[in-house]
């Protein structure tokens, strides 16, 4: 259903992304007992890392776990899609963090033309294998690892005595691993809850309608999505008589936004193929998607100026204000 909507372009609508969360459950059920480091001689005879793996007891779930990691890589055609980060504690222990790469996940789902106009809200899981002492095998792997070198990653099936009885036929090739040290995390690693236990969930600061950054962003987006409308209102005196009657408590950018939204509504009415339900929550994301794919030009539909009056524009401003209050929880 298409009904008159409110929207404020100073805010970015949420774009929900749910990553693969099944891998964590399958990892737990596979019962990982440790990690395997395999070295192979290079052309000079030096032992270099060539395989890495997970020691698993339950093959069925180990297979599903590995399938998830392989799917991440295949979807993006990039082994960086799988984050494998080794984290060393000062007491001599270490762990391995396993997760999808958030940045690449976002880039794979949100198209380029939309990315700057939305606020990604990502739900994803992290898994860690800890409780391990830094061993010579691990040291050899770390010291001889070269970024860009192909390393096969698979699982190794073990019995109750942790003896390897089988290795998986499936594997994926990883060309980059990350190594971090306790109390010396980079900015990206600090966002990993497995590595940084001091992460606290906090609400983002409330946006106030008179924040300079917010107003600047609103104007920037209005110029981007409605360049012709903005030009006509600001530089050509279009609707100047009606605009002069608007209540002075409303800023000019609010007026421009209201007129733009009224025009936008009329354009949506003109196109029967557009199925945007502005009566449902999440309509703002659909509107932004449409605007990012349908640029305003001099050939765009413009309703006759006679449809605009003081009451109609002020009503639209109030709708836009209600949207702002709801999205910023200022109600």
C-alpha positions in Angstrom: 0.0 0.0 0.0 1.3 3.4 -1.0 0.5 6.0 1.6 2.1 9.4 2.3 5.4 8.7 4.1 7.8 10.6 6.2 11.6 10.2 5.8 14.6 12.2 6.8 17.7 12.0 4.6 20.0 13.0 7.4 19.5 9.5 8.7 20.6 6.2 7.1 18.0 3.4 7.2 19.2 0.1 8.7 20.2 -2.6 6.3 20.0 -5.9 8.2 22.6 -8.6 7.4 22.6 -12.1 9.0 25.7 -14.0 8.5 26.1 -17.8 8.6 25.4 -18.7 12.2 25.2 -22.5 11.7 28.9 -23.0 11.6 29.2 -22.3 15.3 26.8 -25.0 16.3 28.4 -27.5 13.9 31.8 -26.6 15.2 30.7 -27.3 18.8 29.0 -30.6 17.8 32.1 -31.7 15.8 34.2 -31.6 19.1 37.4 -29.9 18.1 40.3 -31.3 20.1 43.1 -29.3 18.7 44.8 -27.9 15.6 47.1 -29.6 13.1 50.1 -28.0 11.4 51.6 -29.8 8.4 54.9 -28.8 6.9 56.3 -29.8 3.5 59.8 -29.2 2.1 60.2 -26.5 -0.5 62.6 -26.5 -3.4 65.5 -25.9 -1.0 64.5 -28.6 1.4 63.2 -26.1 4.0 60.1 -27.2 5.9 57.3 -24.8 5.1 53.6 -24.7 6.1 51.5 -26.4 3.5 48.4 -27.6 5.5 46.4 -26.5 8.5 43.5 -28.3 10.1 41.0 -28.9 12.8 41.2 -32.1 14.9 37.5 -33.2 15.0 35.8 -36.2 16.7 32.4 -36.1 15.0 32.8 -36.4 11.2 29.2 -35.5 10.3 29.4 -32.1 12.0 33.0 -31.5 11.0 31.9 -31.9 7.4 29.1 -29.4 7.9 31.4 -27.0 9.6 34.0 -27.2 6.8 31.2 -26.8 4.2 30.3 -23.4 5.8 33.8 -22.1 5.5 34.1 -23.3 1.9 30.8 -21.7 1.1 32.0 -18.3 2.5 35.0 -18.4 0.2 33.2 -19.6 -2.9 30.5 -17.0 -2.5 33.0 -14.2 -2.5 35.7 -16.0 -4.5 38.2 -14.8 -1.9 39.8 -16.7 0.9 39.8 -13.5 3.0 36.1 -14.1 3.5 37.2 -16.6 6.2 38.9 -14.8 9.1 41.3 -17.1 10.9 43.2 -15.2 13.5 45.7 -16.6 16.1 45.8 -14.8 19.4 48.7 -15.3 21.8 48.3 -14.7 25.6 51.1 -13.4 27.7 50.9 -16.6 29.8 52.0 -18.8 26.9 48.5 -19.9 25.8 46.9 -19.1 22.4 43.6 -19.5 20.6 42.3 -19.4 17.1 39.3 -17.1 16.2 37.1 -18.3 13.4 34.5 -16.0 11.7 33.3 -14.5 8.5 35.0 -11.3 7.4 32.5 -8.6 8.3 33.8 -6.0 5.8 33.7 -8.4 2.9 30.3 -9.8 4.0 28.9 -6.3 3.9 30.5 -5.5 0.5 29.1 -8.8 -1.0 25.5 -8.0 0.1 25.1 -4.3 -0.2 25.8 -3.0 -3.7 28.2 -0.2 -4.3 25.6 2.4 -5.3 23.7 1.8 -2.0 26.5 1.3 0.5 27.0 5.0 1.4 23.3 5.5 2.0 22.5 2.8 4.5 23.6 1.7 8.0 24.6 -2.0 8.0 23.3 -3.9 11.0 25.2 -7.2 10.9 24.4 -10.3 13.0 27.2 -12.9 12.9 28.8 -15.4 15.2 32.4 -15.9 16.3 34.0 -19.1 17.3 37.2 -19.7 19.1 39.5 -22.7 19.8 41.4 -21.9 23.0 43.1 -23.6 25.9 46.2 -24.5 23.9 49.8 -24.0 24.8 52.1 -22.3 22.3 53.9 -25.4 20.8 56.9 -25.7 18.5 54.5 -26.8 15.7 52.6 -23.5 16.1 55.9 -21.5 16.3 57.1 -23.2 13.1 53.9 -22.4 11.4 53.9 -18.7 12.4 57.6 -18.2 11.8 57.6 -19.8 8.3 54.2 -18.6 7.2 54.3 -16.3 4.2 51.3 -14.3 3.2 50.2 -15.3 -0.3 51.4 -18.9 0.0 48.7 -21.5 -0.6 47.8 -23.5 2.5 45.2 -26.2 2.4 42.7 -26.0 5.3 40.7 -29.1 6.2 39.6 -31.2 9.2 41.4 -34.3 10.5 39.2 -36.9 12.2 40.6 -38.2 15.5 39.7 -41.0 17.9 39.1 -40.8 21.6 42.9 -40.8 22.1 43.3 -37.8 19.7 45.0 -40.0 17.1 44.4 -38.9 13.5 42.5 -41.7 11.7 41.3 -39.8 8.6 41.7 -36.5 6.9 38.9 -34.8 4.9 38.9 -35.0 1.2 37.3 -31.5 1.1 39.5 -28.5 1.8 39.9 -24.9 0.8 43.0 -22.9 0.1 43.9 -20.1 2.4 46.5 -17.5 1.5 46.4 -15.3 4.6 46.3 -15.8 8.4 46.5 -13.2 11.1 48.5 -13.2 14.3 47.8 -11.0 17.3 49.2 -10.6 20.8 47.4 -9.9 24.0 47.2 -6.2 24.9 48.4 -5.3 21.3 45.3 -5.6 19.1 44.8 -3.4 16.1 41.5 -1.6 15.6 40.0 -4.4 13.5 40.8 -7.1 16.0 39.5 -5.0 18.9 36.0 -5.4 17.4 36.3 -9.3 17.7 34.5 -10.4 20.9 36.6 -13.6 21.0 39.8 -11.6 21.2 38.6 -8.5 23.1 36.6 -9.5 26.1 36.4 -5.8 27.1 33.9 -5.0 24.3 30.8 -3.5 25.8 27.6 -3.1 24.0 26.6 0.5 24.1 23.9 2.5 22.4 25.0 5.0 19.8 24.7 8.7 20.9 21.3 10.2 20.2 21.1 12.4 17.2 19.6 15.8 17.8 17.8 17.6 15.0 20.0 20.6 15.3 23.3 18.7 15.1 25.5 20.3 12.5 26.8 17.0 11.1 23.2 15.7 10.8 22.0 18.8 9.0 25.0 18.8 6.7 24.3 15.1 5.8 20.6 15.9 5.1 21.5 18.6 2.7 24.2 16.5 1.0 21.7 13.7 0.4 19.0 16.0 -0.8 21.4 17.5 -3.3 22.4 13.9 -4.3 18.9 12.4 -4.7 17.0 15.5 -5.8 19.5 17.7 -7.6 16.9 19.3 -9.9 14.4 20.0 -7.2 17.1 21.4 -4.9 18.4 23.7 -7.7 14.9 24.9 -8.6 14.0 25.7 -4.9 17.3 27.3 -3.9 18.5 29.1 -7.1 15.5 29.6 -9.3 12.9 30.8 -6.9 10.4 27.9 -7.6 7.5 27.9 -5.1 9.0 31.0 -3.5 5.6 32.5 -2.7 4.4 29.3 -1.0 7.8 28.8 0.8 7.6 32.4 2.2 4.4 31.4 4.0 5.8 28.4 5.8 6.1 28.7 9.6 9.5 30.2 10.4 10.3 27.5 12.9 11.0 25.2 10.1 14.4 25.4 8.4 14.9 25.7 4.7 16.4 22.2 4.5 13.2 20.9 6.1 11.1 22.7 3.5 13.3 21.3 0.6 13.0 17.8 2.1 9.2 18.1 2.4 8.8 19.3 -1.2 11.1 16.5 -2.4 9.1 13.9 -0.5 5.9 15.2 -1.9 7.3 15.1 -5.4 8.7 11.6 -4.7 5.3 10.4 -3.7 3.7 11.7 -6.9 6.4 9.9 -9.0 5.7 6.7 -7.2 2.0 7.1 -8.0 2.8 7.5 -11.7 4.6 4.1 -11.9 2.3 1.1 -11.5 5.2 -1.3 -11.5 6.7 0.1 -8.3 5.7 -2.1 -5.3 6.8 -0.1 -2.3 4.5 -0.6 0.7 5.0 2.6 2.7 2.5 1.4 5.3 5.0 -1.3 6.5 8.0 -0.8 8.6 11.3 -0.8 6.6 9.8 1.3 3.8 12.6 3.8 4.2 15.1 1.2 3.0 13.0 0.5 0.0 12.7 4.2 -0.8 16.5 4.7 -0.5 17.1 1.7 -2.8 14.7 3.2 -5.4 16.3 6.6 -5.2 19.9 5.2 -5.5 18.8 3.4 -8.7 16.6 6.1 -10.3 18.4 9.4 -10.6 16.4 12.6 -10.8 16.9 14.6 -14.0 15.2 17.3 -16.0 13.2 14.5 -17.7 11.9 13.2 -14.3 8.2 13.8 -13.6 7.4 17.0 -11.8 3.8 17.7 -10.6 2.2 21.0 -11.3 3.2 23.7 -8.8 -0.5 24.2 -8.0 -0.6 21.1 -5.8 1.8 22.7 -3.4 0.5 24.9 -0.6 1.4 25.9 2.9 -0.8 23.3 4.6 0.4 20.4 2.5 4.1 21.2 2.9 3.8 21.7 6.7 2.0 18.5 7.0 4.8 16.7 5.2 7.4 18.4 7.4 5.5 17.0 10.5 5.6 13.5 8.9 9.3 13.9 8.4 9.7 15.0 12.0 7.8 12.0 13.2 10.0 9.7 11.2 13.1 11.4 12.8 11.8 11.0 16.3 10.9 7.4 15.8 14.2 6.5 14.2 16.3 8.3 16.9 14.0 7.0 19.8 13.3 10.6 20.7 9.6 9.9 21.2 
